[in-house]
Structures are given as C-alpha cells and as structure tokens.
C-alpha cells in the first residue's frame, strides 16, 4: 500500500497576504479558495509539479501559532535557476549554501547538498534543495 503525503497546513496570520505570497511570489497554483460562512475559509495551493499541497485558512484548519512551522522543504533540479526565480519574484532568499558532503557520486556538485532558505511573511521556514537525478 502506498502512503502519500498530500496536504500540509501552514499557520498564517493573514490569509490574503499569505495567499499572495505563495501564489504570486512562489508561483504556487491556487487550487481553491473556499469560504463557508464568515468563520471558515480554506485556501489550498500547490507548488508546480508537486503531489503535495499546502493549506492556509481559518476555522476548519488546525489552530497553530502563525510562523511556527519550520523545516518545510521543496526540491528542484536546478538550484541556481530556482534561486534566481525567487529573487526575481521578490522573495528574500539566502545565497546557495552547501550543507555536508555528497553521500555518493553525483553528476552535479550541488545535488543533495545544495540549499537556499527563505521564510514566508509570518516566519514559516522553508528550504529548497537541489536534486537533479533521483536514480
């Protein structure tokens, strides 16, 4: 049986600000923005090419302090291009950092060990790792 991770709830203080950040600056697709009365709003966004989405909202999502989620990670095949895209979209992102040594020979020196880091407007922390070949 396959077990797939499909949704991660990201705690935010301002749904519209967070939606703009994830959609406009990170380029996530807005899957839906659902309002159920005045007290419930659920916004689901998905990174391009991902099988896992994030959900921001109020009412029907777990109550966590905004900015308390750390360690979210995206994976891209070309970290330099990804970082340039984030910078172009106005995201405050770190320089490329090499974390550790490659555990095996890889075709690209940043594979597995190349990262950049950023936070959303509430302080939820993300990293982006380069993995160009999963074989």
N, C-alpha and C positions, 0 to 999 in steps of 0.2 A: 504494500500500500504506500503510495506517495503522500507525503505531508508537505503542503506548500504554505509558505507564509504569504498572505495576500494583502493584509492591511496593518499599518502601524498608526496608532493615534499619536498625534503631535500636539502637545498642550500649548495654546497660544492665548494671548490676552485680547487681541483684536482680530476677529475673523477676516474682515475685509483687507486689513493690512497684510496679514499672513497669506491670504489668497493671492493678492497682488505680487507678493514676494515670490511665492512658489510658482505661480503661473507666468508672470511677466519677466522676472529676473532669472529664475532657474529653468524656465521653459517646460514645466510640468503641464500635462494636459488636465483641464478641468473636466472630470468625468461627470460630476453633478454637484449642484448647489441646491440642497433640498431644505425647505422651511416647512416645519409642521407647527403651525401656530406661532405665537410670539416667543415661546420659551425653548424651542428646539430648532437647531439649524445644523446641518451636516454637509460639509464640503469635502469631496473626495478628489484627490489629484494624483496623477501617475507620471513618474519620470518616463521619458521616451525610452521605449524598448524594455521596460520593466514589467515583471509579472506581479509586483507588489506596489500597492498604493499607500498614500498617507491620507489620514482623515483629520480634519480640524473642525471644530464646532463647539456647540454648547447643548446641554440638555440630554441628549442620548449618547454622549461620549463620556468615558471615564473622567472624573474630576482630578486633574493633576495640576500642580503649580506651573504656570507658564514658564517656559525656558528650562524645565527640569529634565528634559530628555537629552542625554549625551550619548555619543557613540554611534549615531546613525551613519551608515556608510553606503556610498554609491561606488560603482565600479565602471571604469571606462577603458577603452582600448588605447587611447592616446591622451595622456595627462596634460601635455603641453597645449593641445588644442582645446581640451576641456577647460583648463585654467583661463586661456585667452577668451573663450566664450563667456565665462563667468565675469571676468573683468570688463568685457565689452557690455555686458548687461548690468553693470554697476554693482556687482556683488563684491564685498570686501573679503578677499580670499588670500590665504597665505602664499608665499613662494612655494615652489616644489621642494619637498623635503624627502630625503632618503632615510627610511626607518629600518635599520637592521641590514642583514645581508641576504641575498637570494638563497633560498634553501636548495635550489637546483639550477643547472644551467638554463638560461632563458635567452630568447632571441633579442630582447630589448632590455637594456640595463635597469630601467625603471620598473619592469614587471615585478609585481608582488611587493616591492619595497618603496615605490614612489607614491607620495600622498600630497594633497593640499587640504586645507582646513578652512571652514567658514562657519558662521552662526546665522540663524535667522534673526529677525528683528526682536524676538523675545529672548534669545540666547540659547535656543536648542542647538546643540553642536553636531556638525556634520563633518565627515571626511570623504575624500574622493581618492580612490586607489586605482592605479593602473594595472590592468591585467589584459594583455593583448591576445593571449592564446591560452585557452583553458585545457589544451591537450596535455 
